[in-house]
Amino acid sequence: MAATQFRPSGEGWIFRAPTPLGVGPHPHYIVDDAKKATIEIIVGAGTIVLYVLVILLVIWFLLYPAGRIWVTSPSQFEDHVLTFMIVGLSLSILQNLYHCFALWPLLRTSPRSAERITLVERMTPLALYSKRLLSFGFLFLAAAFLIMTYRALTSRPWDIAGYIAVVATGAMAAYYGLALWARRQLGRS
């Protein structure tokens, strides 16, 4: 987390705080070492809780295949996958809200920073992997995205699993593409 959310500064640490909605400009604050340690504990606790809930969600997904919230498609498996994805996304949103509300009393007294942690700096841990590995991952996921897009557009219109696969592989391909871009910006080969 320290590599993506904190950056050393002359006055302490620049911290990229979460936003309640998860999108939009993130506020940046200047924090000292004590506040940095407290922020790491709060965010670490939230991450541990998220991992435990995701493990429970995966266990539910594997052991209770008939469990679903509602029926939207002719296939129970597709409904089960859709429920799994909605609950997983909801957990991520709840974790972000927890971070916002738990960090607010701590950051309320911290000064705002004009400096920003850039996308390249946030992508640096992933960009340090092999250029060949990142290129292979990007090309594989881009090809899978194109194939799944074709399958989703030529299948039954109510087959939601195809659309979910398109969104998931497209997001992963974009993530690997950003890592390649960050690697190029860092000047590493």
PyMOL CGO cylinders between C-alpha atoms (Angstrom):
from pymol import cmd
from pymol.cgo import CYLINDER

trace = [
    CYLINDER, 0.00, 0.00, 0.00, 2.83, 2.39, 0.79, 0.3, 1, 1, 1, 1, 1, 1,
    CYLINDER, 2.83, 2.39, 0.79, 4.00, 2.30, -2.82, 0.3, 1, 1, 1, 1, 1, 1,
    CYLINDER, 4.00, 2.30, -2.82, 0.63, 3.32, -4.24, 0.3, 1, 1, 1, 1, 1, 1,
    CYLINDER, 0.63, 3.32, -4.24, -0.96, 5.55, -1.58, 0.3, 1, 1, 1, 1, 1, 1,
    CYLINDER, -0.96, 5.55, -1.58, 2.02, 7.35, -0.02, 0.3, 1, 1, 1, 1, 1, 1,
    CYLINDER, 2.02, 7.35, -0.02, 4.89, 9.37, -1.42, 0.3, 1, 1, 1, 1, 1, 1,
    CYLINDER, 4.89, 9.37, -1.42, 7.64, 10.97, 0.63, 0.3, 1, 1, 1, 1, 1, 1,
    CYLINDER, 7.64, 10.97, 0.63, 7.66, 14.73, 0.73, 0.3, 1, 1, 1, 1, 1, 1,
    CYLINDER, 7.66, 14.73, 0.73, 9.78, 17.39, 2.42, 0.3, 1, 1, 1, 1, 1, 1,
    CYLINDER, 9.78, 17.39, 2.42, 7.02, 18.00, 4.98, 0.3, 1, 1, 1, 1, 1, 1,
    CYLINDER, 7.02, 18.00, 4.98, 6.21, 14.33, 5.66, 0.3, 1, 1, 1, 1, 1, 1,
    CYLINDER, 6.21, 14.33, 5.66, 4.18, 12.01, 3.46, 0.3, 1, 1, 1, 1, 1, 1,
    CYLINDER, 4.18, 12.01, 3.46, 1.68, 12.78, 0.72, 0.3, 1, 1, 1, 1, 1, 1,
    CYLINDER, 1.68, 12.78, 0.72, -1.34, 10.51, 1.14, 0.3, 1, 1, 1, 1, 1, 1,
    CYLINDER, -1.34, 10.51, 1.14, -3.89, 9.84, -1.60, 0.3, 1, 1, 1, 1, 1, 1,
    CYLINDER, -3.89, 9.84, -1.60, -7.18, 9.57, 0.29, 0.3, 1, 1, 1, 1, 1, 1,
    CYLINDER, -7.18, 9.57, 0.29, -10.17, 7.58, -0.96, 0.3, 1, 1, 1, 1, 1, 1,
    CYLINDER, -10.17, 7.58, -0.96, -13.33, 9.25, -2.23, 0.3, 1, 1, 1, 1, 1, 1,
    CYLINDER, -13.33, 9.25, -2.23, -16.78, 8.14, -1.05, 0.3, 1, 1, 1, 1, 1, 1,
    CYLINDER, -16.78, 8.14, -1.05, -17.92, 7.15, -4.55, 0.3, 1, 1, 1, 1, 1, 1,
    CYLINDER, -17.92, 7.15, -4.55, -14.62, 5.60, -5.58, 0.3, 1, 1, 1, 1, 1, 1,
    CYLINDER, -14.62, 5.60, -5.58, -14.42, 7.74, -8.71, 0.3, 1, 1, 1, 1, 1, 1,
    CYLINDER, -14.42, 7.74, -8.71, -13.42, 11.33, -9.27, 0.3, 1, 1, 1, 1, 1, 1,
    CYLINDER, -13.42, 11.33, -9.27, -10.48, 13.36, -8.04, 0.3, 1, 1, 1, 1, 1, 1,
    CYLINDER, -10.48, 13.36, -8.04, -8.89, 12.02, -4.89, 0.3, 1, 1, 1, 1, 1, 1,
    CYLINDER, -8.89, 12.02, -4.89, -7.85, 14.53, -2.23, 0.3, 1, 1, 1, 1, 1, 1,
    CYLINDER, -7.85, 14.53, -2.23, -4.19, 14.46, -1.24, 0.3, 1, 1, 1, 1, 1, 1,
    CYLINDER, -4.19, 14.46, -1.24, -3.04, 15.26, 2.28, 0.3, 1, 1, 1, 1, 1, 1,
    CYLINDER, -3.04, 15.26, 2.28, 0.29, 15.83, 3.99, 0.3, 1, 1, 1, 1, 1, 1,
    CYLINDER, 0.29, 15.83, 3.99, 0.67, 13.48, 6.96, 0.3, 1, 1, 1, 1, 1, 1,
    CYLINDER, 0.67, 13.48, 6.96, 3.49, 12.80, 9.42, 0.3, 1, 1, 1, 1, 1, 1,
    CYLINDER, 3.49, 12.80, 9.42, 4.94, 9.41, 10.34, 0.3, 1, 1, 1, 1, 1, 1,
    CYLINDER, 4.94, 9.41, 10.34, 2.50, 8.83, 13.21, 0.3, 1, 1, 1, 1, 1, 1,
    CYLINDER, 2.50, 8.83, 13.21, -0.56, 9.52, 11.03, 0.3, 1, 1, 1, 1, 1, 1,
    CYLINDER, -0.56, 9.52, 11.03, 0.96, 7.37, 8.26, 0.3, 1, 1, 1, 1, 1, 1,
    CYLINDER, 0.96, 7.37, 8.26, 1.24, 4.43, 10.67, 0.3, 1, 1, 1, 1, 1, 1,
    CYLINDER, 1.24, 4.43, 10.67, -2.37, 4.94, 11.83, 0.3, 1, 1, 1, 1, 1, 1,
    CYLINDER, -2.37, 4.94, 11.83, -3.61, 5.14, 8.23, 0.3, 1, 1, 1, 1, 1, 1,
    CYLINDER, -3.61, 5.14, 8.23, -1.77, 1.94, 7.37, 0.3, 1, 1, 1, 1, 1, 1,
    CYLINDER, -1.77, 1.94, 7.37, -3.41, 0.17, 10.33, 0.3, 1, 1, 1, 1, 1, 1,
    CYLINDER, -3.41, 0.17, 10.33, -6.91, 1.38, 9.38, 0.3, 1, 1, 1, 1, 1, 1,
    CYLINDER, -6.91, 1.38, 9.38, -6.50, 0.47, 5.71, 0.3, 1, 1, 1, 1, 1, 1,
    CYLINDER, -6.50, 0.47, 5.71, -4.84, -2.83, 6.61, 0.3, 1, 1, 1, 1, 1, 1,
    CYLINDER, -4.84, -2.83, 6.61, -7.71, -3.80, 8.90, 0.3, 1, 1, 1, 1, 1, 1,
    CYLINDER, -7.71, -3.80, 8.90, -10.22, -2.95, 6.18, 0.3, 1, 1, 1, 1, 1, 1,
    CYLINDER, -10.22, -2.95, 6.18, -8.27, -5.03, 3.68, 0.3, 1, 1, 1, 1, 1, 1,
    CYLINDER, -8.27, -5.03, 3.68, -8.11, -8.03, 6.01, 0.3, 1, 1, 1, 1, 1, 1,
    CYLINDER, -8.11, -8.03, 6.01, -11.87, -7.87, 6.58, 0.3, 1, 1, 1, 1, 1, 1,
    CYLINDER, -11.87, -7.87, 6.58, -12.42, -7.62, 2.82, 0.3, 1, 1, 1, 1, 1, 1,
    CYLINDER, -12.42, -7.62, 2.82, -10.23, -10.68, 2.20, 0.3, 1, 1, 1, 1, 1, 1,
    CYLINDER, -10.23, -10.68, 2.20, -12.13, -12.71, 4.81, 0.3, 1, 1, 1, 1, 1, 1,
    CYLINDER, -12.13, -12.71, 4.81, -15.47, -11.69, 3.27, 0.3, 1, 1, 1, 1, 1, 1,
    CYLINDER, -15.47, -11.69, 3.27, -14.23, -12.53, -0.24, 0.3, 1, 1, 1, 1, 1, 1,
    CYLINDER, -14.23, -12.53, -0.24, -13.08, -15.96, 0.97, 0.3, 1, 1, 1, 1, 1, 1,
    CYLINDER, -13.08, -15.96, 0.97, -16.52, -16.53, 2.49, 0.3, 1, 1, 1, 1, 1, 1,
    CYLINDER, -16.52, -16.53, 2.49, -18.11, -15.36, -0.77, 0.3, 1, 1, 1, 1, 1, 1,
    CYLINDER, -18.11, -15.36, -0.77, -16.00, -17.80, -2.79, 0.3, 1, 1, 1, 1, 1, 1,
    CYLINDER, -16.00, -17.80, -2.79, -16.90, -20.63, -0.40, 0.3, 1, 1, 1, 1, 1, 1,
    CYLINDER, -16.90, -20.63, -0.40, -20.58, -19.72, -0.80, 0.3, 1, 1, 1, 1, 1, 1,
    CYLINDER, -20.58, -19.72, -0.80, -20.15, -19.63, -4.58, 0.3, 1, 1, 1, 1, 1, 1,
    CYLINDER, -20.15, -19.63, -4.58, -18.56, -23.09, -4.66, 0.3, 1, 1, 1, 1, 1, 1,
    CYLINDER, -18.56, -23.09, -4.66, -20.63, -24.88, -2.02, 0.3, 1, 1, 1, 1, 1, 1,
    CYLINDER, -20.63, -24.88, -2.02, -24.07, -23.40, -2.58, 0.3, 1, 1, 1, 1, 1, 1,
    CYLINDER, -24.07, -23.40, -2.58, -24.54, -23.30, -6.36, 0.3, 1, 1, 1, 1, 1, 1,
    CYLINDER, -24.54, -23.30, -6.36, -28.32, -22.91, -6.20, 0.3, 1, 1, 1, 1, 1, 1,
    CYLINDER, -28.32, -22.91, -6.20, -28.17, -19.78, -4.04, 0.3, 1, 1, 1, 1, 1, 1,
    CYLINDER, -28.17, -19.78, -4.04, -29.25, -16.61, -5.79, 0.3, 1, 1, 1, 1, 1, 1,
    CYLINDER, -29.25, -16.61, -5.79, -31.01, -13.37, -5.03, 0.3, 1, 1, 1, 1, 1, 1,
    CYLINDER, -31.01, -13.37, -5.03, -33.43, -13.33, -7.96, 0.3, 1, 1, 1, 1, 1, 1,
    CYLINDER, -33.43, -13.33, -7.96, -34.08, -15.07, -11.25, 0.3, 1, 1, 1, 1, 1, 1,
    CYLINDER, -34.08, -15.07, -11.25, -33.14, -13.01, -14.30, 0.3, 1, 1, 1, 1, 1, 1,
    CYLINDER, -33.14, -13.01, -14.30, -31.99, -15.59, -16.79, 0.3, 1, 1, 1, 1, 1, 1,
    CYLINDER, -31.99, -15.59, -16.79, -33.00, -19.07, -17.90, 0.3, 1, 1, 1, 1, 1, 1,
    CYLINDER, -33.00, -19.07, -17.90, -29.84, -20.55, -16.40, 0.3, 1, 1, 1, 1, 1, 1,
    CYLINDER, -29.84, -20.55, -16.40, -29.37, -20.88, -12.64, 0.3, 1, 1, 1, 1, 1, 1,
    CYLINDER, -29.37, -20.88, -12.64, -25.58, -20.86, -13.04, 0.3, 1, 1, 1, 1, 1, 1,
    CYLINDER, -25.58, -20.86, -13.04, -25.64, -17.51, -14.82, 0.3, 1, 1, 1, 1, 1, 1,
    CYLINDER, -25.64, -17.51, -14.82, -27.85, -16.15, -12.07, 0.3, 1, 1, 1, 1, 1, 1,
    CYLINDER, -27.85, -16.15, -12.07, -25.43, -17.50, -9.47, 0.3, 1, 1, 1, 1, 1, 1,
    CYLINDER, -25.43, -17.50, -9.47, -22.45, -15.86, -11.22, 0.3, 1, 1, 1, 1, 1, 1,
    CYLINDER, -22.45, -15.86, -11.22, -24.32, -12.56, -11.47, 0.3, 1, 1, 1, 1, 1, 1,
    CYLINDER, -24.32, -12.56, -11.47, -25.15, -12.67, -7.76, 0.3, 1, 1, 1, 1, 1, 1,
    CYLINDER, -25.15, -12.67, -7.76, -21.49, -13.46, -6.98, 0.3, 1, 1, 1, 1, 1, 1,
    CYLINDER, -21.49, -13.46, -6.98, -20.29, -10.49, -9.03, 0.3, 1, 1, 1, 1, 1, 1,
    CYLINDER, -20.29, -10.49, -9.03, -22.84, -8.06, -7.54, 0.3, 1, 1, 1, 1, 1, 1,
    CYLINDER, -22.84, -8.06, -7.54, -21.97, -9.08, -3.97, 0.3, 1, 1, 1, 1, 1, 1,
    CYLINDER, -21.97, -9.08, -3.97, -18.23, -8.89, -4.76, 0.3, 1, 1, 1, 1, 1, 1,
    CYLINDER, -18.23, -8.89, -4.76, -18.63, -5.39, -6.19, 0.3, 1, 1, 1, 1, 1, 1,
    CYLINDER, -18.63, -5.39, -6.19, -20.72, -4.38, -3.19, 0.3, 1, 1, 1, 1, 1, 1,
    CYLINDER, -20.72, -4.38, -3.19, -17.95, -5.55, -0.84, 0.3, 1, 1, 1, 1, 1, 1,
    CYLINDER, -17.95, -5.55, -0.84, -15.46, -3.37, -2.67, 0.3, 1, 1, 1, 1, 1, 1,
    CYLINDER, -15.46, -3.37, -2.67, -17.78, -0.36, -2.44, 0.3, 1, 1, 1, 1, 1, 1,
    CYLINDER, -17.78, -0.36, -2.44, -18.38, -0.99, 1.28, 0.3, 1, 1, 1, 1, 1, 1,
    CYLINDER, -18.38, -0.99, 1.28, -14.63, -1.23, 1.89, 0.3, 1, 1, 1, 1, 1, 1,
    CYLINDER, -14.63, -1.23, 1.89, -14.11, 2.10, 0.16, 0.3, 1, 1, 1, 1, 1, 1,
    CYLINDER, -14.11, 2.10, 0.16, -16.85, 3.72, 2.26, 0.3, 1, 1, 1, 1, 1, 1,
    CYLINDER, -16.85, 3.72, 2.26, -15.30, 2.26, 5.42, 0.3, 1, 1, 1, 1, 1, 1,
    CYLINDER, -15.30, 2.26, 5.42, -11.93, 3.76, 4.49, 0.3, 1, 1, 1, 1, 1, 1,
    CYLINDER, -11.93, 3.76, 4.49, -13.52, 7.16, 3.83, 0.3, 1, 1, 1, 1, 1, 1,
    CYLINDER, -13.52, 7.16, 3.83, -15.41, 7.31, 7.12, 0.3, 1, 1, 1, 1, 1, 1,
    CYLINDER, -15.41, 7.31, 7.12, -12.65, 5.75, 9.24, 0.3, 1, 1, 1, 1, 1, 1,
    CYLINDER, -12.65, 5.75, 9.24, -9.97, 8.08, 7.85, 0.3, 1, 1, 1, 1, 1, 1,
    CYLINDER, -9.97, 8.08, 7.85, -12.06, 11.25, 7.93, 0.3, 1, 1, 1, 1, 1, 1,
    CYLINDER, -12.06, 11.25, 7.93, -11.41, 12.17, 11.62, 0.3, 1, 1, 1, 1, 1, 1,
    CYLINDER, -11.41, 12.17, 11.62, -7.69, 11.60, 11.10, 0.3, 1, 1, 1, 1, 1, 1,
    CYLINDER, -7.69, 11.60, 11.10, -7.43, 13.56, 7.84, 0.3, 1, 1, 1, 1, 1, 1,
    CYLINDER, -7.43, 13.56, 7.84, -9.74, 16.39, 8.87, 0.3, 1, 1, 1, 1, 1, 1,
    CYLINDER, -9.74, 16.39, 8.87, -6.89, 18.15, 10.68, 0.3, 1, 1, 1, 1, 1, 1,
    CYLINDER, -6.89, 18.15, 10.68, -4.24, 17.38, 8.04, 0.3, 1, 1, 1, 1, 1, 1,
    CYLINDER, -4.24, 17.38, 8.04, -3.32, 20.01, 5.47, 0.3, 1, 1, 1, 1, 1, 1,
    CYLINDER, -3.32, 20.01, 5.47, -4.18, 19.43, 1.82, 0.3, 1, 1, 1, 1, 1, 1,
    CYLINDER, -4.18, 19.43, 1.82, -1.34, 18.94, -0.62, 0.3, 1, 1, 1, 1, 1, 1,
    CYLINDER, -1.34, 18.94, -0.62, -1.02, 20.54, -4.04, 0.3, 1, 1, 1, 1, 1, 1,
    CYLINDER, -1.02, 20.54, -4.04, 1.22, 17.66, -5.10, 0.3, 1, 1, 1, 1, 1, 1,
    CYLINDER, 1.22, 17.66, -5.10, -0.48, 14.60, -6.52, 0.3, 1, 1, 1, 1, 1, 1,
    CYLINDER, -0.48, 14.60, -6.52, 0.41, 10.94, -6.71, 0.3, 1, 1, 1, 1, 1, 1,
    CYLINDER, 0.41, 10.94, -6.71, 0.25, 10.23, -10.42, 0.3, 1, 1, 1, 1, 1, 1,
    CYLINDER, 0.25, 10.23, -10.42, -1.07, 7.19, -12.22, 0.3, 1, 1, 1, 1, 1, 1,
    CYLINDER, -1.07, 7.19, -12.22, 2.46, 6.20, -13.19, 0.3, 1, 1, 1, 1, 1, 1,
    CYLINDER, 2.46, 6.20, -13.19, 3.50, 6.22, -9.53, 0.3, 1, 1, 1, 1, 1, 1,
    CYLINDER, 3.50, 6.22, -9.53, 0.49, 4.11, -8.55, 0.3, 1, 1, 1, 1, 1, 1,
    CYLINDER, 0.49, 4.11, -8.55, 1.17, 1.60, -11.35, 0.3, 1, 1, 1, 1, 1, 1,
    CYLINDER, 1.17, 1.60, -11.35, 4.90, 1.32, -10.56, 0.3, 1, 1, 1, 1, 1, 1,
    CYLINDER, 4.90, 1.32, -10.56, 4.70, -1.94, -8.51, 0.3, 1, 1, 1, 1, 1, 1,
    CYLINDER, 4.70, -1.94, -8.51, 3.01, -3.73, -11.42, 0.3, 1, 1, 1, 1, 1, 1,
    CYLINDER, 3.01, -3.73, -11.42, 5.13, -1.96, -14.04, 0.3, 1, 1, 1, 1, 1, 1,
    CYLINDER, 5.13, -1.96, -14.04, 8.31, -3.39, -12.53, 0.3, 1, 1, 1, 1, 1, 1,
    CYLINDER, 8.31, -3.39, -12.53, 7.43, -6.86, -13.81, 0.3, 1, 1, 1, 1, 1, 1,
    CYLINDER, 7.43, -6.86, -13.81, 9.03, -8.17, -16.99, 0.3, 1, 1, 1, 1, 1, 1,
    CYLINDER, 9.03, -8.17, -16.99, 8.07, -6.29, -20.14, 0.3, 1, 1, 1, 1, 1, 1,
    CYLINDER, 8.07, -6.29, -20.14, 7.51, -9.61, -21.91, 0.3, 1, 1, 1, 1, 1, 1,
    CYLINDER, 7.51, -9.61, -21.91, 5.21, -10.87, -19.17, 0.3, 1, 1, 1, 1, 1, 1,
    CYLINDER, 5.21, -10.87, -19.17, 3.15, -7.67, -19.23, 0.3, 1, 1, 1, 1, 1, 1,
    CYLINDER, 3.15, -7.67, -19.23, 3.01, -7.69, -23.03, 0.3, 1, 1, 1, 1, 1, 1,
    CYLINDER, 3.01, -7.69, -23.03, 1.91, -11.33, -23.11, 0.3, 1, 1, 1, 1, 1, 1,
    CYLINDER, 1.91, -11.33, -23.11, -0.78, -10.67, -20.47, 0.3, 1, 1, 1, 1, 1, 1,
    CYLINDER, -0.78, -10.67, -20.47, -2.04, -7.63, -22.35, 0.3, 1, 1, 1, 1, 1, 1,
    CYLINDER, -2.04, -7.63, -22.35, -2.13, -9.38, -25.75, 0.3, 1, 1, 1, 1, 1, 1,
    CYLINDER, -2.13, -9.38, -25.75, -3.77, -12.49, -24.29, 0.3, 1, 1, 1, 1, 1, 1,
    CYLINDER, -3.77, -12.49, -24.29, -6.45, -10.47, -22.51, 0.3, 1, 1, 1, 1, 1, 1,
    CYLINDER, -6.45, -10.47, -22.51, -7.02, -8.20, -25.52, 0.3, 1, 1, 1, 1, 1, 1,
    CYLINDER, -7.02, -8.20, -25.52, -7.53, -11.25, -27.74, 0.3, 1, 1, 1, 1, 1, 1,
    CYLINDER, -7.53, -11.25, -27.74, -9.86, -12.82, -25.16, 0.3, 1, 1, 1, 1, 1, 1,
    CYLINDER, -9.86, -12.82, -25.16, -11.77, -9.53, -25.00, 0.3, 1, 1, 1, 1, 1, 1,
    CYLINDER, -11.77, -9.53, -25.00, -12.28, -9.49, -28.77, 0.3, 1, 1, 1, 1, 1, 1,
    CYLINDER, -12.28, -9.49, -28.77, -13.35, -13.14, -28.87, 0.3, 1, 1, 1, 1, 1, 1,
    CYLINDER, -13.35, -13.14, -28.87, -15.76, -12.71, -25.97, 0.3, 1, 1, 1, 1, 1, 1,
    CYLINDER, -15.76, -12.71, -25.97, -17.17, -9.53, -27.47, 0.3, 1, 1, 1, 1, 1, 1,
    CYLINDER, -17.17, -9.53, -27.47, -17.92, -11.42, -30.69, 0.3, 1, 1, 1, 1, 1, 1,
    CYLINDER, -17.92, -11.42, -30.69, -19.51, -14.29, -28.74, 0.3, 1, 1, 1, 1, 1, 1,
    CYLINDER, -19.51, -14.29, -28.74, -21.62, -11.92, -26.63, 0.3, 1, 1, 1, 1, 1, 1,
    CYLINDER, -21.62, -11.92, -26.63, -22.88, -10.04, -29.68, 0.3, 1, 1, 1, 1, 1, 1,
    CYLINDER, -22.88, -10.04, -29.68, -23.79, -13.20, -31.57, 0.3, 1, 1, 1, 1, 1, 1,
    CYLINDER, -23.79, -13.20, -31.57, -25.38, -15.15, -28.68, 0.3, 1, 1, 1, 1, 1, 1,
    CYLINDER, -25.38, -15.15, -28.68, -28.83, -14.96, -27.17, 0.3, 1, 1, 1, 1, 1, 1,
    CYLINDER, -28.83, -14.96, -27.17, -29.63, -11.44, -25.97, 0.3, 1, 1, 1, 1, 1, 1,
    CYLINDER, -29.63, -11.44, -25.97, -30.55, -12.59, -22.44, 0.3, 1, 1, 1, 1, 1, 1,
    CYLINDER, -30.55, -12.59, -22.44, -27.26, -14.45, -21.94, 0.3, 1, 1, 1, 1, 1, 1,
    CYLINDER, -27.26, -14.45, -21.94, -25.74, -12.14, -19.33, 0.3, 1, 1, 1, 1, 1, 1,
    CYLINDER, -25.74, -12.14, -19.33, -22.65, -14.29, -18.71, 0.3, 1, 1, 1, 1, 1, 1,
    CYLINDER, -22.65, -14.29, -18.71, -21.21, -13.24, -22.07, 0.3, 1, 1, 1, 1, 1, 1,
    CYLINDER, -21.21, -13.24, -22.07, -21.55, -9.55, -21.22, 0.3, 1, 1, 1, 1, 1, 1,
    CYLINDER, -21.55, -9.55, -21.22, -19.98, -10.08, -17.80, 0.3, 1, 1, 1, 1, 1, 1,
    CYLINDER, -19.98, -10.08, -17.80, -17.02, -11.85, -19.43, 0.3, 1, 1, 1, 1, 1, 1,
    CYLINDER, -17.02, -11.85, -19.43, -16.60, -8.99, -21.90, 0.3, 1, 1, 1, 1, 1, 1,
    CYLINDER, -16.60, -8.99, -21.90, -16.51, -6.39, -19.12, 0.3, 1, 1, 1, 1, 1, 1,
    CYLINDER, -16.51, -6.39, -19.12, -14.13, -8.45, -16.94, 0.3, 1, 1, 1, 1, 1, 1,
    CYLINDER, -14.13, -8.45, -16.94, -11.61, -9.23, -19.70, 0.3, 1, 1, 1, 1, 1, 1,
    CYLINDER, -11.61, -9.23, -19.70, -11.80, -5.68, -21.04, 0.3, 1, 1, 1, 1, 1, 1,
    CYLINDER, -11.80, -5.68, -21.04, -11.04, -4.27, -17.58, 0.3, 1, 1, 1, 1, 1, 1,
    CYLINDER, -11.04, -4.27, -17.58, -8.11, -6.66, -17.11, 0.3, 1, 1, 1, 1, 1, 1,
    CYLINDER, -8.11, -6.66, -17.11, -6.73, -5.85, -20.57, 0.3, 1, 1, 1, 1, 1, 1,
    CYLINDER, -6.73, -5.85, -20.57, -6.96, -2.13, -19.79, 0.3, 1, 1, 1, 1, 1, 1,
    CYLINDER, -6.96, -2.13, -19.79, -5.17, -2.70, -16.47, 0.3, 1, 1, 1, 1, 1, 1,
    CYLINDER, -5.17, -2.70, -16.47, -2.29, -4.53, -18.17, 0.3, 1, 1, 1, 1, 1, 1,
    CYLINDER, -2.29, -4.53, -18.17, -2.21, -1.84, -20.86, 0.3, 1, 1, 1, 1, 1, 1,
    CYLINDER, -2.21, -1.84, -20.86, -1.86, 0.81, -18.15, 0.3, 1, 1, 1, 1, 1, 1,
    CYLINDER, -1.86, 0.81, -18.15, 0.97, -1.19, -16.59, 0.3, 1, 1, 1, 1, 1, 1,
    CYLINDER, 0.97, -1.19, -16.59, 2.78, -1.29, -19.94, 0.3, 1, 1, 1, 1, 1, 1,
    CYLINDER, 2.78, -1.29, -19.94, 2.23, 2.45, -20.36, 0.3, 1, 1, 1, 1, 1, 1,
    CYLINDER, 2.23, 2.45, -20.36, 3.57, 3.11, -16.85, 0.3, 1, 1, 1, 1, 1, 1,
    CYLINDER, 3.57, 3.11, -16.85, 6.61, 0.96, -17.59, 0.3, 1, 1, 1, 1, 1, 1,
    CYLINDER, 6.61, 0.96, -17.59, 7.30, 2.98, -20.70, 0.3, 1, 1, 1, 1, 1, 1,
    CYLINDER, 7.30, 2.98, -20.70, 6.90, 6.23, -18.73, 0.3, 1, 1, 1, 1, 1, 1,
    CYLINDER, 6.90, 6.23, -18.73, 9.36, 4.99, -16.14, 0.3, 1, 1, 1, 1, 1, 1,
    CYLINDER, 9.36, 4.99, -16.14, 11.94, 4.46, -18.88, 0.3, 1, 1, 1, 1, 1, 1,
    CYLINDER, 11.94, 4.46, -18.88, 12.63, 0.84, -17.96, 0.3, 1, 1, 1, 1, 1, 1,
    CYLINDER, 12.63, 0.84, -17.96, 13.11, -1.86, -20.57, 0.3, 1, 1, 1, 1, 1, 1,
]
cmd.load_cgo(trace, "trace")
